[in-house]
Amino acid sequence: MNPFEHLRIAFDALLANKIRAFLTMLGVIIGVASVIMLVAIGEGAQTYIRKELMGIGTNLLIIVPGKTETTGMGRMPSGIQKITIADLRALEKRATLLNGLSAVVVSNAPVKYQNRLRNVQIIGTDQNFEQVRNLHAEIGSFISKADVDAQRRVAVIGRTVRKELFGEANPLGRTVKIGETKFRVIGIMESKGVTLGMDIDDHVFIPVETAQEIFDQDGLTNILTQAINENTIERAKDQIKAIMMQRHAGEEDFTIISQQAMLSTMQTILTTFTYVLGGIASISLLVGGIGIMNIMLVSVRERTREIGLRKAIGASQRDILLQFVIESVTLSVIGGIIGILFGAGVAYGAKAAFPVLPVDVSAWSVALAFTFAFFVGAFFGIYPAMKAARLNPIEALRYE
């Protein structure tokens, strides 16, 4: 008997008990759909984090005060030592593998315009911040070198700050108070929205030395810079380290955090998260497989006389074995296909309804779910098929 004939017989047997076949497939459908949906969430989160980190600039290096004991997103300072504008100037002169450096001072302060008051994050920085951090003024201008050198009281505001303080009015040229100091608004930043949980539009940018003065800080929060290309990141870090240690009496009292290290750490965490979600969802597939084995055992029992008759007219053990394995695999594969379509449909439907939801149905998850469904059907169908194949045809014909 050829494989197509086995397949036809399998379909005939399943169609003879449509409701039972569907209920049996339901376990596989739910299992496969769960795998697709949960893996889609994990994959989407990875894509989202990668996009957000790359959106803040490329080949970024962040120099922060204090030596850390571990690498990655978090750090545990063993002793905070100041990094200064003088350190930045030394790096500008001597570091040949860097493409722009920007000093950064971060603090929080109330920003007031007329009777409106809003507490926001104030970023003191310089003219290079736009290039290094990939944030630009859309209206007006950003902080210039002249503004930094003259320690001018000028400010560039984010879209959220503009909306909350000025409404629809044009803020350019208006005066706001940051703390007790008056600043003239010279620009409005382009809208960036929320990045990694932080509203980039809810910031105010002022010249770095002005920020040091009004916040009474002589050190920097960090220095932002870029390696000239991806291949020079490690050499650029070594160059920064050598220059900074020379300035700090041989002490490595600072930490260099690379964008690649942050991305790698987050990717590792999210990949593990994706595998865990996929593993949890796969349990329901195994339950579906047990359901298939159970229903196939019932089918063998119900069709004992049919098996005896087929053997009596010449069907071999191999023919009987193949018939029931193919039935089991057909149940599982059809359930797998429906589960893939349902899972992908729910994932993309959720993304359409909630665009901010990070969902990404990858080809590998679809292939994995389909393959797993196939092998679940084959594995859990073997025992019932072997039981059917080993039936004695005479006893099978006598079975009531």
Buried (B, 14 or more C-beta within 10 A) or exposed (E): BEEEEBBEBBBEBBEEBEEEBBEBBBBBBBBBBBBBBBBBBBBBBBBBBBEBBEBBBBBBBBBBBBBBEEBBBEBEBEEEBBBBBEBBEBBEEBBEBBBBBBBBBBBEBEBBBEEEEBEBBBBBBBBBBBBBBBBBBEBBEBBBEEBBEEBBBBBBBBBBBBEBBBEEEEBBEBBBBBBEBEBBBBBBBEEBEEBBEEBBBBBBBBBBBBBBBBBEBEBBBBBBBBBBEEEBBEEBBEBBBEBBBEBBEEEEBBBBBBBBBBBBBBBEBBBEBBEEBBEEBBEBBBBBBEBBBBBBBBBBEEBBEBBBBBBEEEBEBEBBBBBBBBBBBBBBBBBBBBBBBBBBBBBBEBBEEEEEBBBBBBEEBBEBBBEBBBBBBBBBBBBBBBBBBEBEBEEBBEBE
